[in-house]
């Protein structure tokens, strides 16, 4: 039962954080044809968001949540 509750809690947190990922600003350096396909990460809290350049804009790829020391990161 505890594993089910933990799974539900992680899923709910993931839904909330994934929907808020678009509210986080993308990388500050430009995305253009010269760096198309490049990936980078921006930090938020103890986790980070991975972005990919599509040749014009940074696109959200994946969000990671880490423990308070910034380790043991899991993708959402």
C-alpha positions in Angstrom: 0.0 0.0 0.0 2.8 2.4 0.8 4.4 1.8 -2.6 1.1 2.6 -4.3 0.8 5.8 -2.3 4.4 6.8 -3.1 3.8 6.1 -6.8 0.6 8.2 -6.8 2.4 11.1 -5.0 5.3 11.0 -7.5 2.9 10.9 -10.4 0.9 13.9 -9.1 4.1 15.9 -8.4 5.3 15.0 -11.9 2.1 16.2 -13.5 2.2 19.5 -11.6 5.9 20.1 -12.4 5.6 19.0 -16.0 2.8 21.4 -16.7 4.8 24.2 -15.1 7.9 23.4 -17.1 6.7 25.7 -19.9 6.6 28.5 -17.4 10.3 28.3 -16.9 12.4 30.4 -19.2 14.4 28.6 -21.9 18.2 29.1 -22.1 19.3 32.7 -22.5 21.6 32.2 -25.5 20.1 32.1 -29.0 18.8 29.0 -30.8 19.4 29.3 -34.5 20.4 27.2 -37.5 24.1 27.1 -36.4 23.2 25.2 -33.2 20.2 23.2 -34.4 20.0 19.9 -32.5 22.0 21.2 -29.6 20.8 20.3 -26.1 21.3 22.2 -22.9 19.9 22.2 -19.3 18.6 25.0 -17.1 18.5 24.5 -13.4 15.3 24.9 -11.3 15.3 24.2 -7.6 17.4 21.0 -7.1 16.5 19.7 -10.5 16.8 20.8 -14.1 15.1 21.0 -17.5 16.6 19.7 -20.7 16.0 21.8 -23.8 16.8 21.2 -27.5 17.3 23.8 -30.2 15.0 23.2 -33.2 16.9 25.8 -35.3 14.7 28.7 -34.2 13.4 28.1 -30.7 14.4 26.1 -27.6 12.0 23.2 -27.1 11.3 21.5 -23.8 12.6 17.9 -23.8 12.7 16.5 -20.3 12.5 17.5 -16.7 14.5 16.0 -13.9 13.8 16.2 -10.1 16.7 15.6 -7.8 17.2 15.2 -4.1 18.1 18.2 -1.9 21.8 17.7 -2.6 21.2 17.7 -6.4 21.8 14.0 -6.7 19.6 11.0 -7.5 17.8 12.8 -10.2 14.8 11.1 -11.8 13.1 12.2 -15.1 9.4 13.2 -15.0 
